[in-house]
Amino acid sequence: MTFQLNLDLIDDKIEFFEAESIKTLEEKIQTQIENNKALMLHVHSVSHEMYVSEEGRRFYSAVVHFKAKK
């Protein structure tokens, strides 16, 4: 039996986040920034939006593009 280990690096990674408060959204993103440091990825760009439902509830979302450090 032959075992082959592939060590290709991740060059780009896009992650999506959502929360009911901006503070919670920021915490989720910061946690993932720390996790992605182990993969040698840094934040390349962030896009975010806020939506207010008909009931007045706010929802926050963000898309974070991580790229490999070169």
PDB file of N, CA, C and O in Angstrom:
ATOM      1  N   MET A   1       0.841  -1.169   0.000  1.00  0.00           N
ATOM      2  CA  MET A   1       0.000   0.000   0.000  1.00  0.00           C
ATOM      3  C   MET A   1       0.894   1.243   0.000  1.00  0.00           C
ATOM      4  O   MET A   1       1.834   1.349   0.788  1.00  0.00           O
ATOM      5  N   THR A   2       0.582   2.175  -0.896  1.00  0.00           N
ATOM      6  CA  THR A   2       1.356   3.403  -1.018  1.00  0.00           C
ATOM      7  C   THR A   2       0.538   4.570  -0.477  1.00  0.00           C
ATOM      8  O   THR A   2      -0.641   4.721  -0.796  1.00  0.00           O
ATOM      9  N   PHE A   3       1.176   5.379   0.335  1.00  0.00           N
ATOM     10  CA  PHE A   3       0.527   6.551   0.900  1.00  0.00           C
ATOM     11  C   PHE A   3       1.213   7.786   0.354  1.00  0.00           C
ATOM     12  O   PHE A   3       2.437   7.906   0.417  1.00  0.00           O
ATOM     13  N   GLN A   4       0.418   8.708  -0.186  1.00  0.00           N
ATOM     14  CA  GLN A   4       0.985   9.928  -0.737  1.00  0.00           C
ATOM     15  C   GLN A   4       0.415  11.125   0.012  1.00  0.00           C
ATOM     16  O   GLN A   4      -0.802  11.271   0.125  1.00  0.00           O
ATOM     17  N   LEU A   5       1.279  11.963   0.512  1.00  0.00           N
ATOM     18  CA  LEU A   5       0.880  13.156   1.249  1.00  0.00           C
ATOM     19  C   LEU A   5       1.045  14.366   0.348  1.00  0.00           C
ATOM     20  O   LEU A   5       2.138  14.627  -0.155  1.00  0.00           O
ATOM     21  N   ASN A   6      -0.038  15.104   0.144  1.00  0.00           N
ATOM     22  CA  ASN A   6      -0.016  16.275  -0.714  1.00  0.00           C
ATOM     23  C   ASN A   6       0.036  17.520   0.167  1.00  0.00           C
ATOM     24  O   ASN A   6      -0.865  17.739   0.976  1.00  0.00           O
ATOM     25  N   LEU A   7       1.072  18.333   0.024  1.00  0.00           N
ATOM     26  CA  LEU A   7       1.261  19.511   0.863  1.00  0.00           C
ATOM     27  C   LEU A   7       1.083  20.807   0.086  1.00  0.00           C
ATOM     28  O   LEU A   7       1.820  21.767   0.310  1.00  0.00           O
ATOM     29  N   ASP A   8       0.123  20.847  -0.817  1.00  0.00           N
ATOM     30  CA  ASP A   8      -0.152  22.079  -1.556  1.00  0.00           C
ATOM     31  C   ASP A   8      -0.658  23.142  -0.593  1.00  0.00           C
ATOM     32  O   ASP A   8      -1.470  22.868   0.290  1.00  0.00           O
ATOM     33  N   LEU A   9      -0.167  24.349  -0.778  1.00  0.00           N
ATOM     34  CA  LEU A   9      -0.603  25.464   0.049  1.00  0.00           C
ATOM     35  C   LEU A   9      -1.886  26.067  -0.508  1.00  0.00           C
ATOM     36  O   LEU A   9      -2.128  26.045  -1.715  1.00  0.00           O
ATOM     37  N   ILE A  10      -2.690  26.597   0.381  1.00  0.00           N
ATOM     38  CA  ILE A  10      -3.896  27.311  -0.029  1.00  0.00           C
ATOM     39  C   ILE A  10      -3.483  28.723  -0.406  1.00  0.00           C
ATOM     40  O   ILE A  10      -2.856  29.418   0.393  1.00  0.00           O
ATOM     41  N   ASP A  11      -3.827  29.159  -1.618  1.00  0.00           N
ATOM     42  CA  ASP A  11      -3.481  30.507  -2.068  1.00  0.00           C
ATOM     43  C   ASP A  11      -4.575  31.510  -1.752  1.00  0.00           C
ATOM     44  O   ASP A  11      -4.291  32.639  -1.349  1.00  0.00           O
ATOM     45  N   ASP A  12      -5.802  31.111  -1.929  1.00  0.00           N
ATOM     46  CA  ASP A  12      -6.953  31.980  -1.699  1.00  0.00           C
ATOM     47  C   ASP A  12      -8.025  31.220  -0.931  1.00  0.00           C
ATOM     48  O   ASP A  12      -8.218  30.018  -1.113  1.00  0.00           O
ATOM     49  N   LYS A  13      -8.716  31.956  -0.068  1.00  0.00           N
ATOM     50  CA  LYS A  13      -9.801  31.354   0.707  1.00  0.00           C
ATOM     51  C   LYS A  13     -10.824  32.452   0.974  1.00  0.00           C
ATOM     52  O   LYS A  13     -10.469  33.525   1.462  1.00  0.00           O
ATOM     53  N   ILE A  14     -12.076  32.194   0.663  1.00  0.00           N
ATOM     54  CA  ILE A  14     -13.141  33.160   0.907  1.00  0.00           C
ATOM     55  C   ILE A  14     -14.088  32.566   1.930  1.00  0.00           C
ATOM     56  O   ILE A  14     -14.545  31.432   1.788  1.00  0.00           O
ATOM     57  N   GLU A  15     -14.378  33.348   2.968  1.00  0.00           N
ATOM     58  CA  GLU A  15     -15.257  32.873   4.034  1.00  0.00           C
ATOM     59  C   GLU A  15     -16.395  33.862   4.243  1.00  0.00           C
ATOM     60  O   GLU A  15     -16.234  35.069   4.061  1.00  0.00           O
ATOM     61  N   PHE A  16     -17.548  33.326   4.627  1.00  0.00           N
ATOM     62  CA  PHE A  16     -18.758  34.111   4.831  1.00  0.00           C
ATOM     63  C   PHE A  16     -19.145  34.062   6.312  1.00  0.00           C
ATOM     64  O   PHE A  16     -19.058  33.017   6.957  1.00  0.00           O
ATOM     65  N   PHE A  17     -19.570  35.206   6.831  1.00  0.00           N
ATOM     66  CA  PHE A  17     -19.936  35.307   8.233  1.00  0.00           C
ATOM     67  C   PHE A  17     -21.269  36.042   8.356  1.00  0.00           C
ATOM     68  O   PHE A  17     -21.595  36.893   7.528  1.00  0.00           O
ATOM     69  N   GLU A  18     -22.046  35.705   9.407  1.00  0.00           N
ATOM     70  CA  GLU A  18     -23.269  36.438   9.689  1.00  0.00           C
ATOM     71  C   GLU A  18     -23.519  36.432  11.188  1.00  0.00           C
ATOM     72  O   GLU A  18     -23.121  35.511  11.902  1.00  0.00           O
ATOM     73  N   ALA A  19     -24.195  37.490  11.649  1.00  0.00           N
ATOM     74  CA  ALA A  19     -24.495  37.613  13.071  1.00  0.00           C
ATOM     75  C   ALA A  19     -25.602  38.642  13.252  1.00  0.00           C
ATOM     76  O   ALA A  19     -25.931  39.396  12.337  1.00  0.00           O
ATOM     77  N   GLU A  20     -26.170  38.654  14.463  1.00  0.00           N
ATOM     78  CA  GLU A  20     -27.225  39.609  14.770  1.00  0.00           C
ATOM     79  C   GLU A  20     -26.696  40.884  15.414  1.00  0.00           C
ATOM     80  O   GLU A  20     -27.468  41.802  15.688  1.00  0.00           O
ATOM     81  N   SER A  21     -25.383  40.952  15.661  1.00  0.00           N
ATOM     82  CA  SER A  21     -24.787  42.192  16.170  1.00  0.00           C
ATOM     83  C   SER A  21     -23.430  42.383  15.497  1.00  0.00           C
ATOM     84  O   SER A  21     -22.761  41.418  15.125  1.00  0.00           O
ATOM     85  N   ILE A  22     -23.044  43.634  15.350  1.00  0.00           N
ATOM     86  CA  ILE A  22     -21.755  43.928  14.716  1.00  0.00           C
ATOM     87  C   ILE A  22     -20.607  43.411  15.580  1.00  0.00           C
ATOM     88  O   ILE A  22     -19.582  42.973  15.057  1.00  0.00           O
ATOM     89  N   LYS A  23     -20.777  43.460  16.903  1.00  0.00           N
ATOM     90  CA  LYS A  23     -19.735  42.969  17.810  1.00  0.00           C
ATOM     91  C   LYS A  23     -19.510  41.468  17.622  1.00  0.00           C
ATOM     92  O   LYS A  23     -18.369  41.011  17.553  1.00  0.00           O
ATOM     93  N   THR A  24     -20.593  40.712  17.542  1.00  0.00           N
ATOM     94  CA  THR A  24     -20.480  39.264  17.336  1.00  0.00           C
ATOM     95  C   THR A  24     -19.847  38.963  15.987  1.00  0.00           C
ATOM     96  O   THR A  24     -19.028  38.051  15.872  1.00  0.00           O
ATOM     97  N   LEU A  25     -20.222  39.728  14.966  1.00  0.00           N
ATOM     98  CA  LEU A  25     -19.634  39.536  13.635  1.00  0.00           C
ATOM     99  C   LEU A  25     -18.131  39.780  13.682  1.00  0.00           C
ATOM    100  O   LEU A  25     -17.356  38.998  13.132  1.00  0.00           O
ATOM    101  N   GLU A  26     -17.719  40.852  14.331  1.00  0.00           N
ATOM    102  CA  GLU A  26     -16.295  41.159  14.458  1.00  0.00           C
ATOM    103  C   GLU A  26     -15.553  40.059  15.204  1.00  0.00           C
ATOM    104  O   GLU A  26     -14.436  39.705  14.829  1.00  0.00           O
ATOM    105  N   GLU A  27     -16.156  39.519  16.248  1.00  0.00           N
ATOM    106  CA  GLU A  27     -15.525  38.439  17.020  1.00  0.00           C
ATOM    107  C   GLU A  27     -15.345  37.191  16.162  1.00  0.00           C
ATOM    108  O   GLU A  27     -14.297  36.547  16.210  1.00  0.00           O
ATOM    109  N   LYS A  28     -16.368  36.848  15.377  1.00  0.00           N
ATOM    110  CA  LYS A  28     -16.274  35.676  14.498  1.00  0.00           C
ATOM    111  C   LYS A  28     -15.156  35.849  13.478  1.00  0.00           C
ATOM    112  O   LYS A  28     -14.378  34.926  13.235  1.00  0.00           O
ATOM    113  N   ILE A  29     -15.082  37.024  12.891  1.00  0.00           N
ATOM    114  CA  ILE A  29     -14.042  37.281  11.883  1.00  0.00           C
ATOM    115  C   ILE A  29     -12.662  37.242  12.528  1.00  0.00           C
ATOM    116  O   ILE A  29     -11.742  36.641  11.974  1.00  0.00           O
ATOM    117  N   GLN A  30     -12.502  37.872  13.690  1.00  0.00           N
ATOM    118  CA  GLN A  30     -11.205  37.889  14.363  1.00  0.00           C
ATOM    119  C   GLN A  30     -10.740  36.482  14.724  1.00  0.00           C
ATOM    120  O   GLN A  30      -9.559  36.163  14.592  1.00  0.00           O
ATOM    121  N   THR A  31     -11.667  35.642  15.179  1.00  0.00           N
ATOM    122  CA  THR A  31     -11.317  34.249  15.490  1.00  0.00           C
ATOM    123  C   THR A  31     -10.789  33.539  14.250  1.00  0.00           C
ATOM    124  O   THR A  31      -9.805  32.803  14.322  1.00  0.00           O
ATOM    125  N   GLN A  32     -11.442  33.761  13.112  1.00  0.00           N
ATOM    126  CA  GLN A  32     -11.019  33.083  11.893  1.00  0.00           C
ATOM    127  C   GLN A  32      -9.708  33.661  11.362  1.00  0.00           C
ATOM    128  O   GLN A  32      -8.924  32.939  10.745  1.00  0.00           O
ATOM    129  N   ILE A  33      -9.461  34.947  11.591  1.00  0.00           N
ATOM    130  CA  ILE A  33      -8.170  35.534  11.209  1.00  0.00           C
ATOM    131  C   ILE A  33      -7.053  34.813  11.959  1.00  0.00           C
ATOM    132  O   ILE A  33      -6.032  34.458  11.372  1.00  0.00           O
ATOM    133  N   GLU A  34      -7.252  34.601  13.247  1.00  0.00           N
ATOM    134  CA  GLU A  34      -6.244  33.888  14.054  1.00  0.00           C
ATOM    135  C   GLU A  34      -6.067  32.455  13.563  1.00  0.00           C
ATOM    136  O   GLU A  34      -4.940  31.968  13.473  1.00  0.00           O
ATOM    137  N   ASN A  35      -7.169  31.774  13.244  1.00  0.00           N
ATOM    138  CA  ASN A  35      -7.086  30.393  12.742  1.00  0.00           C
ATOM    139  C   ASN A  35      -6.334  30.336  11.414  1.00  0.00           C
ATOM    140  O   ASN A  35      -5.539  29.423  11.192  1.00  0.00           O
ATOM    141  N   ASN A  36      -6.577  31.296  10.540  1.00  0.00           N
ATOM    142  CA  ASN A  36      -5.957  31.276   9.220  1.00  0.00           C
ATOM    143  C   ASN A  36      -4.493  31.676   9.231  1.00  0.00           C
ATOM    144  O   ASN A  36      -3.782  31.442   8.254  1.00  0.00           O
ATOM    145  N   LYS A  37      -4.032  32.276  10.322  1.00  0.00           N
ATOM    146  CA  LYS A  37      -2.590  32.572  10.443  1.00  0.00           C
ATOM    147  C   LYS A  37      -1.778  31.282  10.397  1.00  0.00           C
ATOM    148  O   LYS A  37      -0.660  31.263   9.882  1.00  0.00           O
ATOM    149  N   ALA A  38      -2.346  30.203  10.939  1.00  0.00           N
ATOM    150  CA  ALA A  38      -1.655  28.906  10.911  1.00  0.00           C
ATOM    151  C   ALA A  38      -1.489  28.399   9.482  1.00  0.00           C
ATOM    152  O   ALA A  38      -0.570  27.633   9.195  1.00  0.00           O
ATOM    153  N   LEU A  39      -2.379  28.827   8.586  1.00  0.00           N
ATOM    154  CA  LEU A  39      -2.289  28.446   7.170  1.00  0.00           C
ATOM    155  C   LEU A  39      -1.503  29.472   6.362  1.00  0.00           C
ATOM    156  O   LEU A  39      -1.420  29.386   5.137  1.00  0.00           O
ATOM    157  N   MET A  40      -0.921  30.457   7.078  1.00  0.00           N
ATOM    158  CA  MET A  40      -0.145  31.535   6.461  1.00  0.00           C
ATOM    159  C   MET A  40      -0.999  32.362   5.499  1.00  0.00           C
ATOM    160  O   MET A  40      -0.545  32.753   4.424  1.00  0.00           O
ATOM    161  N   LEU A  41      -2.236  32.617   5.904  1.00  0.00           N
ATOM    162  CA  LEU A  41      -3.145  33.443   5.118  1.00  0.00           C
ATOM    163  C   LEU A  41      -3.385  34.756   5.861  1.00  0.00           C
ATOM    164  O   LEU A  41      -3.462  34.776   7.090  1.00  0.00           O
ATOM    165  N   HIS A  42      -3.502  35.843   5.115  1.00  0.00           N
ATOM    166  CA  HIS A  42      -3.829  37.134   5.711  1.00  0.00           C
ATOM    167  C   HIS A  42      -5.058  37.706   5.013  1.00  0.00           C
ATOM    168  O   HIS A  42      -5.443  37.242   3.940  1.00  0.00           O
ATOM    169  N   VAL A  43      -5.665  38.704   5.621  1.00  0.00           N
ATOM    170  CA  VAL A  43      -6.866  39.319   5.052  1.00  0.00           C
ATOM    171  C   VAL A  43      -6.469  40.167   3.846  1.00  0.00           C
ATOM    172  O   VAL A  43      -5.629  41.061   3.943  1.00  0.00           O
ATOM    173  N   HIS A  44      -7.082  39.870   2.730  1.00  0.00           N
ATOM    174  CA  HIS A  44      -6.862  40.640   1.501  1.00  0.00           C
ATOM    175  C   HIS A  44      -7.948  41.709   1.347  1.00  0.00           C
ATOM    176  O   HIS A  44      -7.654  42.849   0.988  1.00  0.00           O
ATOM    177  N   SER A  45      -9.199  41.337   1.620  1.00  0.00           N
ATOM    178  CA  SER A  45     -10.290  42.311   1.540  1.00  0.00           C
ATOM    179  C   SER A  45     -11.473  41.842   2.378  1.00  0.00           C
ATOM    180  O   SER A  45     -11.621  40.657   2.678  1.00  0.00           O
ATOM    181  N   VAL A  46     -12.313  42.813   2.745  1.00  0.00           N
ATOM    182  CA  VAL A  46     -13.519  42.542   3.518  1.00  0.00           C
ATOM    183  C   VAL A  46     -14.662  43.324   2.893  1.00  0.00           C
ATOM    184  O   VAL A  46     -14.510  44.495   2.546  1.00  0.00           O
ATOM    185  N   SER A  47     -15.797  42.673   2.754  1.00  0.00           N
ATOM    186  CA  SER A  47     -17.009  43.323   2.280  1.00  0.00           C
ATOM    187  C   SER A  47     -18.103  43.003   3.286  1.00  0.00           C
ATOM    188  O   SER A  47     -18.225  41.860   3.724  1.00  0.00           O
ATOM    189  N   HIS A  48     -18.899  44.000   3.656  1.00  0.00           N
ATOM    190  CA  HIS A  48     -19.922  43.739   4.663  1.00  0.00           C
ATOM    191  C   HIS A  48     -21.212  44.479   4.329  1.00  0.00           C
ATOM    192  O   HIS A  48     -21.217  45.461   3.588  1.00  0.00           O
ATOM    193  N   GLU A  49     -22.302  43.977   4.900  1.00  0.00           N
ATOM    194  CA  GLU A  49     -23.626  44.565   4.693  1.00  0.00           C
ATOM    195  C   GLU A  49     -24.436  44.448   5.969  1.00  0.00           C
ATOM    196  O   GLU A  49     -24.160  43.608   6.825  1.00  0.00           O
ATOM    197  N   MET A  50     -25.454  45.316   6.083  1.00  0.00           N
ATOM    198  CA  MET A  50     -26.400  45.228   7.171  1.00  0.00           C
ATOM    199  C   MET A  50     -27.794  45.212   6.563  1.00  0.00           C
ATOM    200  O   MET A  50     -28.084  45.957   5.627  1.00  0.00           O
ATOM    201  N   TYR A  51     -28.652  44.358   7.101  1.00  0.00           N
ATOM    202  CA  TYR A  51     -30.024  44.222   6.622  1.00  0.00           C
ATOM    203  C   TYR A  51     -30.955  44.421   7.806  1.00  0.00           C
ATOM    204  O   TYR A  51     -30.702  43.890   8.888  1.00  0.00           O
ATOM    205  N   VAL A  52     -32.027  45.178   7.617  1.00  0.00           N
ATOM    206  CA  VAL A  52     -33.040  45.359   8.659  1.00  0.00           C
ATOM    207  C   VAL A  52     -34.317  44.678   8.177  1.00  0.00           C
ATOM    208  O   VAL A  52     -34.849  45.004   7.117  1.00  0.00           O
ATOM    209  N   SER A  53     -34.799  43.722   8.978  1.00  0.00           N
ATOM    210  CA  SER A  53     -36.025  42.995   8.614  1.00  0.00           C
ATOM    211  C   SER A  53     -37.248  43.892   8.815  1.00  0.00           C
ATOM    212  O   SER A  53     -37.147  44.980   9.383  1.00  0.00           O
ATOM    213  N   GLU A  54     -38.375  43.430   8.351  1.00  0.00           N
ATOM    214  CA  GLU A  54     -39.623  44.174   8.514  1.00  0.00           C
ATOM    215  C   GLU A  54     -39.979  44.364   9.992  1.00  0.00           C
ATOM    216  O   GLU A  54     -40.675  45.314  10.351  1.00  0.00           O
ATOM    217  N   GLU A  55     -39.503  43.464  10.835  1.00  0.00           N
ATOM    218  CA  GLU A  55     -39.750  43.561  12.280  1.00  0.00           C
ATOM    219  C   GLU A  55     -38.752  44.486  12.965  1.00  0.00           C
ATOM    220  O   GLU A  55     -38.848  44.712  14.171  1.00  0.00           O
ATOM    221  N   GLY A  56     -37.799  45.020  12.216  1.00  0.00           N
ATOM    222  CA  GLY A  56     -36.795  45.916  12.783  1.00  0.00           C
ATOM    223  C   GLY A  56     -35.542  45.239  13.296  1.00  0.00           C
ATOM    224  O   GLY A  56     -34.674  45.902  13.864  1.00  0.00           O
ATOM    225  N   ARG A  57     -35.425  43.921  13.109  1.00  0.00           N
ATOM    226  CA  ARG A  57     -34.210  43.195  13.539  1.00  0.00           C
ATOM    227  C   ARG A  57     -33.092  43.428  12.542  1.00  0.00           C
ATOM    228  O   ARG A  57     -33.306  43.411  11.330  1.00  0.00           O
ATOM    229  N   ARG A  58     -31.916  43.643  13.059  1.00  0.00           N
ATOM    230  CA  ARG A  58     -30.740  43.865  12.209  1.00  0.00           C
ATOM    231  C   ARG A  58     -29.947  42.575  12.052  1.00  0.00           C
ATOM    232  O   ARG A  58     -29.794  41.799  12.995  1.00  0.00           O
ATOM    233  N   PHE A  59     -29.454  42.367  10.852  1.00  0.00           N
ATOM    234  CA  PHE A  59     -28.581  41.232  10.551  1.00  0.00           C
ATOM    235  C   PHE A  59     -27.350  41.765   9.838  1.00  0.00           C
ATOM    236  O   PHE A  59     -27.455  42.579   8.920  1.00  0.00           O
ATOM    237  N   TYR A  60     -26.198  41.306  10.262  1.00  0.00           N
ATOM    238  CA  TYR A  60     -24.932  41.734   9.684  1.00  0.00           C
ATOM    239  C   TYR A  60     -24.287  40.552   8.989  1.00  0.00           C
ATOM    240  O   TYR A  60     -24.333  39.424   9.480  1.00  0.00           O
ATOM    241  N   SER A  61     -23.683  40.824   7.834  1.00  0.00           N
ATOM    242  CA  SER A  61     -22.964  39.764   7.129  1.00  0.00           C
ATOM    243  C   SER A  61     -21.670  40.337   6.569  1.00  0.00           C
ATOM    244  O   SER A  61     -21.549  41.540   6.337  1.00  0.00           O
ATOM    245  N   ALA A  62     -20.711  39.450   6.360  1.00  0.00           N
ATOM    246  CA  ALA A  62     -19.423  39.865   5.815  1.00  0.00           C
ATOM    247  C   ALA A  62     -18.832  38.738   4.988  1.00  0.00           C
ATOM    248  O   ALA A  62     -19.058  37.557   5.251  1.00  0.00           O
ATOM    249  N   VAL A  63     -18.068  39.139   3.980  1.00  0.00           N
ATOM    250  CA  VAL A  63     -17.298  38.218   3.162  1.00  0.00           C
ATOM    251  C   VAL A  63     -15.839  38.633   3.329  1.00  0.00           C
ATOM    252  O   VAL A  63     -15.482  39.785   3.086  1.00  0.00           O
ATOM    253  N   VAL A  64     -15.003  37.688   3.744  1.00  0.00           N
ATOM    254  CA  VAL A  64     -13.592  37.981   3.944  1.00  0.00           C
ATOM    255  C   VAL A  64     -12.774  37.136   2.980  1.00  0.00           C
ATOM    256  O   VAL A  64     -12.913  35.914   2.930  1.00  0.00           O
ATOM    257  N   HIS A  65     -11.918  37.808   2.212  1.00  0.00           N
ATOM    258  CA  HIS A  65     -11.039  37.141   1.262  1.00  0.00           C
ATOM    259  C   HIS A  65      -9.657  37.057   1.895  1.00  0.00           C
ATOM    260  O   HIS A  65      -9.019  38.075   2.165  1.00  0.00           O
ATOM    261  N   PHE A  66      -9.209  35.836   2.125  1.00  0.00           N
ATOM    262  CA  PHE A  66      -7.875  35.588   2.678  1.00  0.00           C
ATOM    263  C   PHE A  66      -6.949  35.192   1.531  1.00  0.00           C
ATOM    264  O   PHE A  66      -7.357  34.469   0.623  1.00  0.00           O
ATOM    265  N   LYS A  67      -5.711  35.662   1.573  1.00  0.00           N
ATOM    266  CA  LYS A  67      -4.719  35.310   0.560  1.00  0.00           C
ATOM    267  C   LYS A  67      -3.439  34.855   1.255  1.00  0.00           C
ATOM    268  O   LYS A  67      -3.160  35.225   2.395  1.00  0.00           O
ATOM    269  N   ALA A  68      -2.679  34.050   0.537  1.00  0.00           N
ATOM    270  CA  ALA A  68      -1.411  33.552   1.068  1.00  0.00           C
ATOM    271  C   ALA A  68      -0.394  34.682   1.138  1.00  0.00           C
ATOM    272  O   ALA A  68      -0.333  35.545   0.263  1.00  0.00           O
ATOM    273  N   LYS A  69       0.396  34.654   2.197  1.00  0.00           N
ATOM    274  CA  LYS A  69       1.486  35.621   2.311  1.00  0.00           C
ATOM    275  C   LYS A  69       2.601  35.206   1.374  1.00  0.00           C
ATOM    276  O   LYS A  69       2.982  34.036   1.322  1.00  0.00           O
ATOM    277  N   LYS A  70       3.109  36.152   0.652  1.00  0.00           N
ATOM    278  CA  LYS A  70       4.180  35.828  -0.309  1.00  0.00           C
ATOM    279  C   LYS A  70       5.427  36.571   0.029  1.00  0.00           C
ATOM    280  O   LYS A  70       6.436  36.431  -0.663  1.00  0.00           O
TER     281      LYS A  70
END
